[in-house]
Amino acid sequence: MTLREQIRHAARNESEHLPEPDPVPLQEDSPGPPGTAQTRLEGHNEEQARAQRLENDRREQDLRDLRRYRSYFVSRLFFMTALWLVVALGTTLLTGLGLWQFKLSDTVIVALLTTGMANLIGALVVIVRWLFPEK
């Protein structure tokens, strides 16, 4: 793990455990030297801004990762679908035309095409719902 990754990891963990900040009222009659309330408010705002930046960085990285996963799985899903269609079409043509003495009974062809399509559609639904969830 590089130093940059270690810092990013530590920042993510730190931002997850930050307590909710208490609102700091601006009052002129607050105890302490003049301007103390303003100084506390500035420090409070800096911590909020830092926590917000960390959260934004984490979300941005998550979106990049999700985009990478989606493109990876969508390309594999397309390949799997195209391969299944080629196999189904080839089997049907070989049986229908009787090329190379390839013969399958009608029930075997129906079972092959039906179960194959059901499996393919089921896989498509599961993967697409995982990749593109409804919010």
Secondary structure by P-SEA (a helix, b strand, c coil): ccaaaaaaaaaaaaaaacccccccccccccccccaaaaaaaaaaaaaaaaaaaaaaaaaaaaaaaaaaaaaaaaaaaaaaaaaaaaaaaaaaaaaaaccccccccaaaaaaaaaaaaaaaaaaaaaaaaaacccc
